[in-house]
């Protein structure tokens, strides 16, 4: 049996090429070594009480994105968190072993409290119990499947530590029942630069979206900031944003040719931007087709997710059984 890797995906839309190289691609590659569990964290999404229609759309969208970008549902376990009734029960059992003080120290909750204090409001103003319990639900997500590794971004480090704390506490109290997971943080993964040269991020508004229509894509690429050297002047490829993005998509041979062209002079940024647009469009052509197909047929998408949920429950049910037994509510 392969070790288990598990990750939860918040339903947000409009992935960009920074997400692709920083998250989707490495996460999907894990299915070579691990049994990969991937789920849409729709229960977690409720902590922000989103609009119902919008949430339903985002759940389908994020599922379509993962499948379109290469996640193979037959070679992984791809499902919705809310399809697993064992999750909330597991979360409750864990909550009863989690000190309130530990939750008070969770970053997201603390940040919300600090914001209130700054605005001279009640410390817990607008904070629901879902946000407060978020780390316990996440611990349930991880521990219920006996996950070995959890690939996540550095922002999730504390959540992994809390999960391990909760599992250790459970094992100390009731005897060894739960597996302690390891966080799998991308080893100094190079950030993809955005069109303005800062790290590509939705919050900076400097992204190149993967599934945008052709015109939007071309427009964003034309807006990549470069220096003001004329085509004739020699340029430094390593300091150039456009080149850093280009090399992610071009073949090694083409990348080397373009590098030499930078150094020798005679390369116009505008021409290279056109080539980059063409290259990105071709790179994601299949994915775009698949994405559109899935969004046209959400029934098929739901069926894939439900099949995944069955596989996930096969793993979860025995673990919950052991937990129930350990705490004394089995029969
Ligand atoms: N909190 C994670 C995020 O914000 C999403 C998530 C929910 C998750 N449950 C998880 C990630 C379990 C890894 C494992 O991205």
py3Dmol code that shows the C-alpha trace and the ligand (Angstrom):
import py3Dmol

protein = """\
ATOM      1  CA  UNK A   1       0.000   0.000   0.000  1.00  0.00           C
ATOM      2  CA  UNK A   2       1.237   3.446  -0.912  1.00  0.00           C
ATOM      3  CA  UNK A   3       1.428   6.088   1.830  1.00  0.00           C
ATOM      4  CA  UNK A   4      -1.406   8.614   1.834  1.00  0.00           C
ATOM      5  CA  UNK A   5      -1.058  12.224   0.839  1.00  0.00           C
ATOM      6  CA  UNK A   6      -4.060  14.441   1.490  1.00  0.00           C
ATOM      7  CA  UNK A   7      -4.909  18.002   0.679  1.00  0.00           C
ATOM      8  CA  UNK A   8      -7.974  20.199   0.993  1.00  0.00           C
ATOM      9  CA  UNK A   9      -8.860  22.715  -1.658  1.00  0.00           C
ATOM     10  CA  UNK A  10     -10.821  25.831  -0.895  1.00  0.00           C
ATOM     11  CA  UNK A  11     -13.410  26.558  -3.577  1.00  0.00           C
ATOM     12  CA  UNK A  12     -12.039  29.699  -5.188  1.00  0.00           C
ATOM     13  CA  UNK A  13     -12.207  30.489  -8.878  1.00  0.00           C
ATOM     14  CA  UNK A  14      -9.971  31.749 -11.626  1.00  0.00           C
ATOM     15  CA  UNK A  15      -6.646  29.948 -11.184  1.00  0.00           C
ATOM     16  CA  UNK A  16      -3.542  31.650 -12.571  1.00  0.00           C
ATOM     17  CA  UNK A  17      -0.218  30.356 -13.829  1.00  0.00           C
ATOM     18  CA  UNK A  18       1.393  31.034 -10.440  1.00  0.00           C
ATOM     19  CA  UNK A  19      -1.100  28.600  -8.854  1.00  0.00           C
ATOM     20  CA  UNK A  20      -0.342  26.104 -11.592  1.00  0.00           C
ATOM     21  CA  UNK A  21       3.414  25.909 -11.038  1.00  0.00           C
ATOM     22  CA  UNK A  22       3.222  26.534  -7.303  1.00  0.00           C
ATOM     23  CA  UNK A  23       0.385  24.206  -6.405  1.00  0.00           C
ATOM     24  CA  UNK A  24      -1.527  22.184  -9.003  1.00  0.00           C
ATOM     25  CA  UNK A  25       1.423  20.725 -10.838  1.00  0.00           C
ATOM     26  CA  UNK A  26       3.450  19.583  -7.787  1.00  0.00           C
ATOM     27  CA  UNK A  27       0.309  18.381  -5.973  1.00  0.00           C
ATOM     28  CA  UNK A  28      -0.815  16.268  -8.924  1.00  0.00           C
ATOM     29  CA  UNK A  29       2.693  14.815  -9.328  1.00  0.00           C
ATOM     30  CA  UNK A  30       2.409  13.331  -5.821  1.00  0.00           C
ATOM     31  CA  UNK A  31       0.101  10.605  -7.159  1.00  0.00           C
ATOM     32  CA  UNK A  32       3.207   8.801  -8.416  1.00  0.00           C
ATOM     33  CA  UNK A  33       4.462   8.056  -4.928  1.00  0.00           C
ATOM     34  CA  UNK A  34       1.330   8.408  -2.829  1.00  0.00           C
ATOM     35  CA  UNK A  35      -2.279   7.455  -2.783  1.00  0.00           C
ATOM     36  CA  UNK A  36      -3.466  11.026  -3.311  1.00  0.00           C
ATOM     37  CA  UNK A  37      -6.597  12.252  -1.563  1.00  0.00           C
ATOM     38  CA  UNK A  38      -7.877  15.624  -2.797  1.00  0.00           C
ATOM     39  CA  UNK A  39     -11.077  17.150  -1.581  1.00  0.00           C
ATOM     40  CA  UNK A  40     -13.034  20.327  -2.091  1.00  0.00           C
ATOM     41  CA  UNK A  41     -13.277  21.871   1.376  1.00  0.00           C
ATOM     42  CA  UNK A  42     -16.880  22.987   1.062  1.00  0.00           C
ATOM     43  CA  UNK A  43     -17.613  22.730   4.795  1.00  0.00           C
ATOM     44  CA  UNK A  44     -14.708  25.055   5.459  1.00  0.00           C
ATOM     45  CA  UNK A  45     -16.069  27.410   2.819  1.00  0.00           C
ATOM     46  CA  UNK A  46     -19.208  27.853   4.925  1.00  0.00           C
ATOM     47  CA  UNK A  47     -17.223  29.691   7.609  1.00  0.00           C
ATOM     48  CA  UNK A  48     -17.400  32.777   5.416  1.00  0.00           C
ATOM     49  CA  UNK A  49     -21.154  32.280   4.738  1.00  0.00           C
ATOM     50  CA  UNK A  50     -20.897  32.689   0.992  1.00  0.00           C
ATOM     51  CA  UNK A  51     -23.810  33.156  -1.373  1.00  0.00           C
ATOM     52  CA  UNK A  52     -25.422  29.782  -2.081  1.00  0.00           C
ATOM     53  CA  UNK A  53     -25.423  30.001  -5.901  1.00  0.00           C
ATOM     54  CA  UNK A  54     -21.908  31.362  -5.959  1.00  0.00           C
ATOM     55  CA  UNK A  55     -20.665  28.565  -3.701  1.00  0.00           C
ATOM     56  CA  UNK A  56     -22.252  25.868  -5.865  1.00  0.00           C
ATOM     57  CA  UNK A  57     -20.644  27.372  -8.933  1.00  0.00           C
ATOM     58  CA  UNK A  58     -17.225  27.617  -7.279  1.00  0.00           C
ATOM     59  CA  UNK A  59     -17.344  23.996  -6.126  1.00  0.00           C
ATOM     60  CA  UNK A  60     -17.900  22.833  -9.697  1.00  0.00           C
ATOM     61  CA  UNK A  61     -15.353  25.257 -11.021  1.00  0.00           C
ATOM     62  CA  UNK A  62     -12.571  24.178  -8.706  1.00  0.00           C
ATOM     63  CA  UNK A  63     -13.338  20.501  -9.375  1.00  0.00           C
ATOM     64  CA  UNK A  64     -13.250  21.117 -13.141  1.00  0.00           C
ATOM     65  CA  UNK A  65      -9.932  22.946 -12.788  1.00  0.00           C
ATOM     66  CA  UNK A  66      -8.223  20.051 -10.992  1.00  0.00           C
ATOM     67  CA  UNK A  67      -9.457  17.486 -13.473  1.00  0.00           C
ATOM     68  CA  UNK A  68      -8.639  19.688 -16.448  1.00  0.00           C
ATOM     69  CA  UNK A  69      -5.112  20.289 -15.187  1.00  0.00           C
ATOM     70  CA  UNK A  70      -4.420  16.578 -15.027  1.00  0.00           C
ATOM     71  CA  UNK A  71      -5.717  15.069 -11.804  1.00  0.00           C
ATOM     72  CA  UNK A  72      -6.770  11.524 -12.719  1.00  0.00           C
ATOM     73  CA  UNK A  73      -9.778  10.530 -10.588  1.00  0.00           C
ATOM     74  CA  UNK A  74      -9.107   6.836 -11.262  1.00  0.00           C
ATOM     75  CA  UNK A  75      -5.578   7.117  -9.926  1.00  0.00           C
ATOM     76  CA  UNK A  76      -6.505   9.289  -6.932  1.00  0.00           C
ATOM     77  CA  UNK A  77      -9.371   9.922  -4.542  1.00  0.00           C
ATOM     78  CA  UNK A  78     -11.134  13.142  -5.504  1.00  0.00           C
ATOM     79  CA  UNK A  79     -14.239  14.148  -3.562  1.00  0.00           C
ATOM     80  CA  UNK A  80     -16.207  16.748  -1.663  1.00  0.00           C
ATOM     81  CA  UNK A  81     -15.637  17.131   2.060  1.00  0.00           C
ATOM     82  CA  UNK A  82     -19.397  17.378   2.666  1.00  0.00           C
ATOM     83  CA  UNK A  83     -19.943  13.938   1.117  1.00  0.00           C
ATOM     84  CA  UNK A  84     -18.243  12.331   4.114  1.00  0.00           C
ATOM     85  CA  UNK A  85     -20.651  12.215   7.087  1.00  0.00           C
ATOM     86  CA  UNK A  86     -17.835  10.795   9.239  1.00  0.00           C
ATOM     87  CA  UNK A  87     -16.027  14.138   9.111  1.00  0.00           C
ATOM     88  CA  UNK A  88     -18.286  16.173  11.422  1.00  0.00           C
ATOM     89  CA  UNK A  89     -18.438  13.301  13.909  1.00  0.00           C
ATOM     90  CA  UNK A  90     -14.674  12.997  13.919  1.00  0.00           C
ATOM     91  CA  UNK A  91     -14.407  16.770  14.337  1.00  0.00           C
ATOM     92  CA  UNK A  92     -16.692  16.686  17.377  1.00  0.00           C
ATOM     93  CA  UNK A  93     -14.711  13.945  19.077  1.00  0.00           C
ATOM     94  CA  UNK A  94     -11.511  15.889  18.425  1.00  0.00           C
ATOM     95  CA  UNK A  95     -13.077  19.152  19.636  1.00  0.00           C
ATOM     96  CA  UNK A  96     -13.704  17.525  22.996  1.00  0.00           C
ATOM     97  CA  UNK A  97      -9.966  16.894  23.276  1.00  0.00           C
ATOM     98  CA  UNK A  98      -8.877  20.313  22.111  1.00  0.00           C
ATOM     99  CA  UNK A  99      -8.186  23.036  24.610  1.00  0.00           C
ATOM    100  CA  UNK A 100      -9.909  26.309  23.940  1.00  0.00           C
ATOM    101  CA  UNK A 101      -6.599  28.048  24.584  1.00  0.00           C
ATOM    102  CA  UNK A 102      -5.054  26.300  21.597  1.00  0.00           C
ATOM    103  CA  UNK A 103      -7.815  27.674  19.359  1.00  0.00           C
ATOM    104  CA  UNK A 104      -7.357  31.155  20.830  1.00  0.00           C
ATOM    105  CA  UNK A 105      -3.822  31.073  19.444  1.00  0.00           C
ATOM    106  CA  UNK A 106      -4.772  30.055  15.906  1.00  0.00           C
ATOM    107  CA  UNK A 107      -3.535  32.684  13.411  1.00  0.00           C
ATOM    108  CA  UNK A 108      -6.776  33.257  11.498  1.00  0.00           C
ATOM    109  CA  UNK A 109      -8.832  33.703  14.663  1.00  0.00           C
ATOM    110  CA  UNK A 110      -6.185  35.912  16.268  1.00  0.00           C
ATOM    111  CA  UNK A 111      -5.989  38.093  13.174  1.00  0.00           C
ATOM    112  CA  UNK A 112      -9.769  38.591  13.260  1.00  0.00           C
ATOM    113  CA  UNK A 113      -9.627  39.516  16.968  1.00  0.00           C
ATOM    114  CA  UNK A 114      -6.743  41.943  16.407  1.00  0.00           C
ATOM    115  CA  UNK A 115      -8.685  43.633  13.646  1.00  0.00           C
ATOM    116  CA  UNK A 116     -11.635  44.113  15.974  1.00  0.00           C
ATOM    117  CA  UNK A 117      -9.444  45.475  18.759  1.00  0.00           C
ATOM    118  CA  UNK A 118      -7.831  47.913  16.392  1.00  0.00           C
ATOM    119  CA  UNK A 119     -11.262  49.152  15.369  1.00  0.00           C
ATOM    120  CA  UNK A 120     -12.258  49.321  19.057  1.00  0.00           C
ATOM    121  CA  UNK A 121     -14.988  46.744  18.575  1.00  0.00           C
ATOM    122  CA  UNK A 122     -15.832  43.749  20.733  1.00  0.00           C
ATOM    123  CA  UNK A 123     -12.928  41.259  20.282  1.00  0.00           C
ATOM    124  CA  UNK A 124     -15.250  38.556  18.889  1.00  0.00           C
ATOM    125  CA  UNK A 125     -17.367  40.852  16.745  1.00  0.00           C
ATOM    126  CA  UNK A 126     -18.526  39.062  13.577  1.00  0.00           C
ATOM    127  CA  UNK A 127     -16.577  35.897  14.417  1.00  0.00           C
ATOM    128  CA  UNK A 128     -18.608  32.701  14.067  1.00  0.00           C
ATOM    129  CA  UNK A 129     -17.906  29.337  15.682  1.00  0.00           C
ATOM    130  CA  UNK A 130     -17.063  27.904  12.266  1.00  0.00           C
ATOM    131  CA  UNK A 131     -14.062  30.199  12.007  1.00  0.00           C
ATOM    132  CA  UNK A 132     -13.105  29.438  15.598  1.00  0.00           C
ATOM    133  CA  UNK A 133     -13.355  25.678  15.044  1.00  0.00           C
ATOM    134  CA  UNK A 134     -11.729  25.754  11.616  1.00  0.00           C
ATOM    135  CA  UNK A 135      -8.504  24.088  12.838  1.00  0.00           C
ATOM    136  CA  UNK A 136     -10.436  21.227  14.488  1.00  0.00           C
ATOM    137  CA  UNK A 137     -12.353  20.503  11.295  1.00  0.00           C
ATOM    138  CA  UNK A 138      -9.073  20.554   9.414  1.00  0.00           C
ATOM    139  CA  UNK A 139      -7.544  18.133  11.924  1.00  0.00           C
ATOM    140  CA  UNK A 140     -10.505  15.819  11.299  1.00  0.00           C
ATOM    141  CA  UNK A 141      -9.888  16.078   7.531  1.00  0.00           C
ATOM    142  CA  UNK A 142      -6.324  14.963   7.997  1.00  0.00           C
ATOM    143  CA  UNK A 143      -6.580  12.405  10.803  1.00  0.00           C
ATOM    144  CA  UNK A 144      -9.689  10.568   9.618  1.00  0.00           C
ATOM    145  CA  UNK A 145      -7.862   9.083   6.625  1.00  0.00           C
ATOM    146  CA  UNK A 146      -4.646   8.274   8.441  1.00  0.00           C
ATOM    147  CA  UNK A 147      -2.782  10.716   6.204  1.00  0.00           C
ATOM    148  CA  UNK A 148       0.990  10.384   6.071  1.00  0.00           C
ATOM    149  CA  UNK A 149       1.744  13.699   4.403  1.00  0.00           C
ATOM    150  CA  UNK A 150      -0.177  16.908   3.844  1.00  0.00           C
ATOM    151  CA  UNK A 151       1.114  19.050   0.983  1.00  0.00           C
ATOM    152  CA  UNK A 152       0.268  22.667   1.793  1.00  0.00           C
ATOM    153  CA  UNK A 153       1.632  26.170   1.500  1.00  0.00           C
ATOM    154  CA  UNK A 154       3.674  27.747   4.314  1.00  0.00           C
ATOM    155  CA  UNK A 155       0.550  29.618   5.474  1.00  0.00           C
ATOM    156  CA  UNK A 156      -0.910  26.288   6.629  1.00  0.00           C
ATOM    157  CA  UNK A 157       2.032  25.359   8.852  1.00  0.00           C
ATOM    158  CA  UNK A 158       0.266  26.182  12.091  1.00  0.00           C
ATOM    159  CA  UNK A 159      -2.760  24.104  11.089  1.00  0.00           C
ATOM    160  CA  UNK A 160      -0.526  21.058  10.667  1.00  0.00           C
ATOM    161  CA  UNK A 161       1.073  21.679  14.062  1.00  0.00           C
ATOM    162  CA  UNK A 162      -2.348  21.982  15.689  1.00  0.00           C
ATOM    163  CA  UNK A 163      -3.413  18.734  13.996  1.00  0.00           C
ATOM    164  CA  UNK A 164      -0.377  16.941  15.386  1.00  0.00           C
ATOM    165  CA  UNK A 165      -1.035  18.402  18.858  1.00  0.00           C
ATOM    166  CA  UNK A 166      -4.619  17.170  18.771  1.00  0.00           C
ATOM    167  CA  UNK A 167      -3.598  13.700  17.545  1.00  0.00           C
ATOM    168  CA  UNK A 168      -0.899  13.409  20.211  1.00  0.00           C
ATOM    169  CA  UNK A 169      -3.362  14.420  22.860  1.00  0.00           C
ATOM    170  CA  UNK A 170      -5.857  11.831  21.620  1.00  0.00           C
ATOM    171  CA  UNK A 171      -3.227   9.095  21.635  1.00  0.00           C
ATOM    172  CA  UNK A 172      -1.994  10.071  25.094  1.00  0.00           C
ATOM    173  CA  UNK A 173      -5.516  10.048  26.486  1.00  0.00           C
ATOM    174  CA  UNK A 174      -6.948   6.972  24.769  1.00  0.00           C
ATOM    175  CA  UNK A 175      -3.976   4.962  23.547  1.00  0.00           C
ATOM    176  CA  UNK A 176      -2.345   5.047  20.158  1.00  0.00           C
ATOM    177  CA  UNK A 177      -5.152   5.399  17.634  1.00  0.00           C
ATOM    178  CA  UNK A 178      -4.299   8.225  15.248  1.00  0.00           C
ATOM    179  CA  UNK A 179      -1.404   8.600  12.854  1.00  0.00           C
ATOM    180  CA  UNK A 180       0.666  11.780  13.179  1.00  0.00           C
ATOM    181  CA  UNK A 181       0.895  13.472   9.773  1.00  0.00           C
ATOM    182  CA  UNK A 182       3.811  15.426   8.350  1.00  0.00           C
ATOM    183  CA  UNK A 183       3.395  18.714   6.523  1.00  0.00           C
ATOM    184  CA  UNK A 184       4.901  18.618   3.047  1.00  0.00           C
ATOM    185  CA  UNK A 185       6.036  22.112   2.203  1.00  0.00           C
ATOM    186  CA  UNK A 186       7.301  22.795  -1.289  1.00  0.00           C
ATOM    187  CA  UNK A 187      11.111  22.967  -0.962  1.00  0.00           C
ATOM    188  CA  UNK A 188      12.063  26.569  -1.785  1.00  0.00           C
ATOM    189  CA  UNK A 189       9.650  26.569  -4.645  1.00  0.00           C
ATOM    190  CA  UNK A 190      10.459  29.518  -6.824  1.00  0.00           C
ATOM    191  CA  UNK A 191       7.592  31.963  -6.927  1.00  0.00           C
ATOM    192  CA  UNK A 192       6.232  32.755 -10.342  1.00  0.00           C
ATOM    193  CA  UNK A 193       6.583  36.492 -10.954  1.00  0.00           C
ATOM    194  CA  UNK A 194       3.448  38.427 -11.822  1.00  0.00           C
ATOM    195  CA  UNK A 195       3.168  40.855 -14.703  1.00  0.00           C
ATOM    196  CA  UNK A 196       4.530  43.627 -12.458  1.00  0.00           C
ATOM    197  CA  UNK A 197       7.475  41.530 -11.209  1.00  0.00           C
ATOM    198  CA  UNK A 198       6.141  40.950  -7.701  1.00  0.00           C
ATOM    199  CA  UNK A 199       5.069  37.414  -6.744  1.00  0.00           C
ATOM    200  CA  UNK A 200       2.033  36.471  -8.845  1.00  0.00           C
ATOM    201  CA  UNK A 201      -0.972  36.752  -6.576  1.00  0.00           C
ATOM    202  CA  UNK A 202      -4.646  37.520  -6.908  1.00  0.00           C
ATOM    203  CA  UNK A 203      -4.308  40.115  -4.153  1.00  0.00           C
ATOM    204  CA  UNK A 204      -1.788  42.092  -6.241  1.00  0.00           C
ATOM    205  CA  UNK A 205      -3.956  41.941  -9.372  1.00  0.00           C
ATOM    206  CA  UNK A 206      -0.889  40.897 -11.391  1.00  0.00           C
ATOM    207  CA  UNK A 207      -1.953  37.454 -12.562  1.00  0.00           C
ATOM    208  CA  UNK A 208      -2.154  35.664 -15.874  1.00  0.00           C
ATOM    209  CA  UNK A 209      -5.296  33.500 -15.579  1.00  0.00           C
ATOM    210  CA  UNK A 210      -5.102  30.001 -17.066  1.00  0.00           C
ATOM    211  CA  UNK A 211      -8.614  29.763 -18.430  1.00  0.00           C
ATOM    212  CA  UNK A 212      -9.205  33.361 -19.501  1.00  0.00           C
ATOM    213  CA  UNK A 213     -10.382  33.907 -23.048  1.00  0.00           C
ATOM    214  CA  UNK A 214      -7.727  34.486 -25.647  1.00  0.00           C
ATOM    215  CA  UNK A 215      -8.012  38.281 -25.709  1.00  0.00           C
ATOM    216  CA  UNK A 216      -7.753  38.680 -21.948  1.00  0.00           C
ATOM    217  CA  UNK A 217      -4.746  36.388 -21.892  1.00  0.00           C
ATOM    218  CA  UNK A 218      -2.978  38.326 -24.667  1.00  0.00           C
ATOM    219  CA  UNK A 219      -3.748  41.635 -23.017  1.00  0.00           C
ATOM    220  CA  UNK A 220      -2.289  40.522 -19.691  1.00  0.00           C
ATOM    221  CA  UNK A 221       0.863  39.238 -21.372  1.00  0.00           C
ATOM    222  CA  UNK A 222       1.295  42.537 -23.266  1.00  0.00           C
ATOM    223  CA  UNK A 223       1.149  44.296 -19.887  1.00  0.00           C
ATOM    224  CA  UNK A 224       4.159  42.397 -18.485  1.00  0.00           C
ATOM    225  CA  UNK A 225       6.517  45.086 -17.240  1.00  0.00           C
ATOM    226  CA  UNK A 226       9.961  45.178 -18.862  1.00  0.00           C
ATOM    227  CA  UNK A 227      12.692  47.804 -18.928  1.00  0.00           C
ATOM    228  CA  UNK A 228      12.851  50.383 -21.684  1.00  0.00           C
ATOM    229  CA  UNK A 229      15.726  48.968 -23.704  1.00  0.00           C
ATOM    230  CA  UNK A 230      15.341  49.119 -27.467  1.00  0.00           C
ATOM    231  CA  UNK A 231      15.311  45.866 -29.466  1.00  0.00           C
ATOM    232  CA  UNK A 232      18.939  46.436 -30.557  1.00  0.00           C
ATOM    233  CA  UNK A 233      20.400  46.695 -27.068  1.00  0.00           C
ATOM    234  CA  UNK A 234      21.728  43.554 -25.307  1.00  0.00           C
ATOM    235  CA  UNK A 235      19.642  42.596 -22.292  1.00  0.00           C
ATOM    236  CA  UNK A 236      19.963  40.517 -19.147  1.00  0.00           C
ATOM    237  CA  UNK A 237      17.536  37.566 -19.258  1.00  0.00           C
ATOM    238  CA  UNK A 238      17.975  36.728 -15.575  1.00  0.00           C
ATOM    239  CA  UNK A 239      16.784  40.100 -14.374  1.00  0.00           C
ATOM    240  CA  UNK A 240      13.830  40.115 -16.732  1.00  0.00           C
ATOM    241  CA  UNK A 241      10.354  39.252 -15.680  1.00  0.00           C
ATOM    242  CA  UNK A 242       9.174  38.386 -19.178  1.00  0.00           C
ATOM    243  CA  UNK A 243      11.991  35.877 -19.619  1.00  0.00           C
ATOM    244  CA  UNK A 244      11.299  34.310 -16.210  1.00  0.00           C
ATOM    245  CA  UNK A 245       7.709  33.662 -17.247  1.00  0.00           C
ATOM    246  CA  UNK A 246       8.643  32.567 -20.776  1.00  0.00           C
ATOM    247  CA  UNK A 247      11.015  29.859 -19.562  1.00  0.00           C
ATOM    248  CA  UNK A 248       8.229  28.171 -17.595  1.00  0.00           C
ATOM    249  CA  UNK A 249       6.444  27.340 -20.833  1.00  0.00           C
ATOM    250  CA  UNK A 250       9.014  27.118 -23.594  1.00  0.00           C
ATOM    251  CA  UNK A 251      11.077  24.038 -24.402  1.00  0.00           C
ATOM    252  CA  UNK A 252      14.646  24.022 -23.004  1.00  0.00           C
ATOM    253  CA  UNK A 253      16.017  24.530 -26.545  1.00  0.00           C
ATOM    254  CA  UNK A 254      13.803  27.524 -27.257  1.00  0.00           C
ATOM    255  CA  UNK A 255      14.581  28.964 -23.820  1.00  0.00           C
ATOM    256  CA  UNK A 256      18.311  28.759 -24.545  1.00  0.00           C
ATOM    257  CA  UNK A 257      17.886  30.369 -27.990  1.00  0.00           C
ATOM    258  CA  UNK A 258      15.949  33.237 -26.489  1.00  0.00           C
ATOM    259  CA  UNK A 259      18.522  33.622 -23.715  1.00  0.00           C
ATOM    260  CA  UNK A 260      21.268  34.025 -26.332  1.00  0.00           C
ATOM    261  CA  UNK A 261      19.083  36.488 -28.204  1.00  0.00           C
ATOM    262  CA  UNK A 262      18.729  38.596 -25.037  1.00  0.00           C
ATOM    263  CA  UNK A 263      22.500  38.642 -24.518  1.00  0.00           C
ATOM    264  CA  UNK A 264      23.350  39.384 -28.148  1.00  0.00           C
ATOM    265  CA  UNK A 265      20.790  42.150 -28.648  1.00  0.00           C
ATOM    266  CA  UNK A 266      18.212  42.363 -31.402  1.00  0.00           C
ATOM    267  CA  UNK A 267      15.304  40.989 -29.414  1.00  0.00           C
ATOM    268  CA  UNK A 268      12.125  43.055 -29.087  1.00  0.00           C
ATOM    269  CA  UNK A 269      10.032  42.588 -25.980  1.00  0.00           C
ATOM    270  CA  UNK A 270       6.804  42.979 -27.973  1.00  0.00           C
ATOM    271  CA  UNK A 271       7.690  40.106 -30.310  1.00  0.00           C
ATOM    272  CA  UNK A 272       8.596  37.857 -27.418  1.00  0.00           C
ATOM    273  CA  UNK A 273       5.331  38.714 -25.671  1.00  0.00           C
ATOM    274  CA  UNK A 274       3.415  37.569 -28.726  1.00  0.00           C
ATOM    275  CA  UNK A 275       5.325  34.324 -28.755  1.00  0.00           C
ATOM    276  CA  UNK A 276       4.674  33.907 -25.031  1.00  0.00           C
ATOM    277  CA  UNK A 277       0.912  34.361 -25.503  1.00  0.00           C
ATOM    278  CA  UNK A 278       0.899  31.741 -28.257  1.00  0.00           C
ATOM    279  CA  UNK A 279       2.959  29.388 -26.129  1.00  0.00           C
ATOM    280  CA  UNK A 280       0.739  29.745 -23.050  1.00  0.00           C
ATOM    281  CA  UNK A 281      -2.420  29.277 -25.120  1.00  0.00           C
ATOM    282  CA  UNK A 282      -1.012  26.118 -26.696  1.00  0.00           C
ATOM    283  CA  UNK A 283       0.245  24.850 -23.342  1.00  0.00           C
ATOM    284  CA  UNK A 284      -3.222  24.966 -21.785  1.00  0.00           C
ATOM    285  CA  UNK A 285      -5.198  24.186 -24.922  1.00  0.00           C
ATOM    286  CA  UNK A 286      -6.185  20.652 -23.867  1.00  0.00           C
ATOM    287  CA  UNK A 287      -6.850  21.739 -20.313  1.00  0.00           C
ATOM    288  CA  UNK A 288      -9.101  24.561 -21.499  1.00  0.00           C
ATOM    289  CA  UNK A 289     -11.107  22.148 -23.642  1.00  0.00           C
ATOM    290  CA  UNK A 290     -11.529  19.750 -20.726  1.00  0.00           C
ATOM    291  CA  UNK A 291     -12.412  22.552 -18.351  1.00  0.00           C
ATOM    292  CA  UNK A 292     -15.162  23.791 -20.659  1.00  0.00           C
ATOM    293  CA  UNK A 293     -16.475  20.256 -21.157  1.00  0.00           C
ATOM    294  CA  UNK A 294     -16.751  19.672 -17.418  1.00  0.00           C
ATOM    295  CA  UNK A 295     -18.451  23.005 -16.836  1.00  0.00           C
ATOM    296  CA  UNK A 296     -20.980  22.078 -19.542  1.00  0.00           C
ATOM    297  CA  UNK A 297     -21.689  18.758 -17.850  1.00  0.00           C
ATOM    298  CA  UNK A 298     -21.712  19.237 -14.106  1.00  0.00           C
ATOM    299  CA  UNK A 299     -23.699  15.997 -13.701  1.00  0.00           C
ATOM    300  CA  UNK A 300     -20.648  14.071 -14.882  1.00  0.00           C
ATOM    301  CA  UNK A 301     -18.522  16.137 -12.531  1.00  0.00           C
ATOM    302  CA  UNK A 302     -20.778  15.329  -9.576  1.00  0.00           C
ATOM    303  CA  UNK A 303     -20.637  11.627 -10.463  1.00  0.00           C
ATOM    304  CA  UNK A 304     -16.826  11.680 -10.409  1.00  0.00           C
ATOM    305  CA  UNK A 305     -16.830  13.378  -7.008  1.00  0.00           C
ATOM    306  CA  UNK A 306     -19.365  10.914  -5.594  1.00  0.00           C
ATOM    307  CA  UNK A 307     -17.288   7.955  -6.767  1.00  0.00           C
ATOM    308  CA  UNK A 308     -14.318   9.533  -5.030  1.00  0.00           C
ATOM    309  CA  UNK A 309     -16.358   9.985  -1.846  1.00  0.00           C
ATOM    310  CA  UNK A 310     -17.112   6.269  -1.750  1.00  0.00           C
ATOM    311  CA  UNK A 311     -13.419   5.473  -1.932  1.00  0.00           C
ATOM    312  CA  UNK A 312     -12.675   8.065   0.756  1.00  0.00           C
ATOM    313  CA  UNK A 313     -15.312   6.626   3.086  1.00  0.00           C
ATOM    314  CA  UNK A 314     -13.805   3.166   2.701  1.00  0.00           C
ATOM    315  CA  UNK A 315     -10.657   4.615   4.238  1.00  0.00           C
ATOM    316  CA  UNK A 316     -12.412   6.798   6.821  1.00  0.00           C
ATOM    317  CA  UNK A 317     -14.950   4.399   8.304  1.00  0.00           C
ATOM    318  CA  UNK A 318     -12.459   1.982   9.927  1.00  0.00           C
ATOM    319  CA  UNK A 319     -10.525   4.910  11.439  1.00  0.00           C
ATOM    320  CA  UNK A 320     -13.673   6.431  12.915  1.00  0.00           C
ATOM    321  CA  UNK A 321     -14.608   3.015  14.250  1.00  0.00           C
ATOM    322  CA  UNK A 322     -11.299   2.847  16.102  1.00  0.00           C
ATOM    323  CA  UNK A 323     -11.845   6.360  17.458  1.00  0.00           C
ATOM    324  CA  UNK A 324     -15.353   5.508  18.661  1.00  0.00           C
ATOM    325  CA  UNK A 325     -14.033   2.440  20.370  1.00  0.00           C
ATOM    326  CA  UNK A 326     -11.154   4.324  21.969  1.00  0.00           C
ATOM    327  CA  UNK A 327     -13.451   6.929  23.499  1.00  0.00           C
ATOM    328  CA  UNK A 328     -16.162   4.447  24.486  1.00  0.00           C
ATOM    329  CA  UNK A 329     -19.102   5.163  22.186  1.00  0.00           C
ATOM    330  CA  UNK A 330     -18.866   2.035  20.061  1.00  0.00           C
ATOM    331  CA  UNK A 331     -21.440  -0.711  20.306  1.00  0.00           C
TER     332      UNK A 331
END
"""
ligand_1 = """\
15
LIG
N -7.109 25.359 5.230
C -6.684 24.953 3.914
C -6.437 26.217 3.072
O -6.802 27.291 3.486
C -7.719 24.072 3.242
C -7.870 22.771 3.939
C -8.981 22.338 4.615
C -6.894 21.738 4.044
N -8.767 21.115 5.127
C -7.509 20.698 4.801
C -5.587 21.585 3.561
C -6.810 19.533 5.101
C -4.904 20.420 3.869
C -5.508 19.406 4.633
O -5.900 26.133 2.000
"""
view = py3Dmol.view(width=600, height=400)
view.addModel(protein, "pdb")
view.setStyle({"model": 0}, {"cartoon": {"style": "trace"}})
view.addModel(ligand_1, "xyz")
view.setStyle({"model": 1}, {"stick": {}})
view.zoomTo()
view.show()
